[in-house]
Amino acid sequence: MESSTGNHTFFQKIWSKYKEHAAFYTGGALMAGVVGTGLYGLKNRKMRLSLYLINLRLAAQGTFVGILTGGMAYMLLQRYTKQEAIEDVHVARKSK
């Protein structure tokens, strides 16, 4: 399936968008998983509806906080390794 805007296929475009904004799409997939699990559990629940919804909200909030924490850790690690590489280049230039 070729696209009309270039020689990239549809799936190559999707993959490049995913690589640019991985946290967004990963977060969306995880939240969809929480919602799907919640809807399935709603049918098979053994507790009152209000308690079930509180637990589901807690699971969704925990997933969101986990996604944010993971994304921040990834960005900090990227920034730290990039800074180390720049410092290594400066040290190499000074030693010449």
PESULRA-V549755 format. One line per field, one symbol per residue. ss: DSSP state (~ for helix, > for strand, _ for the rest). psi: psi as a letter, one per 20 degrees, with the letter a starting at -180 (. if undefined). Layout:
ss->???
psi->???
This chain:
ss->_>______>~~~~~~~~~~~_~~~~~~~~~~~~~~~~~~~~~~_____~~~~~~~~~~~~~~~~~~~~~~~~~~~~~~~~~~~~~~~~~~~~~~~_
psi->oqriiajprghhgghhhghhlhhghggggghhgggghghghhhkqjrqgghghghgggggghgghggggggggggggggghghhhghhghghhhi.
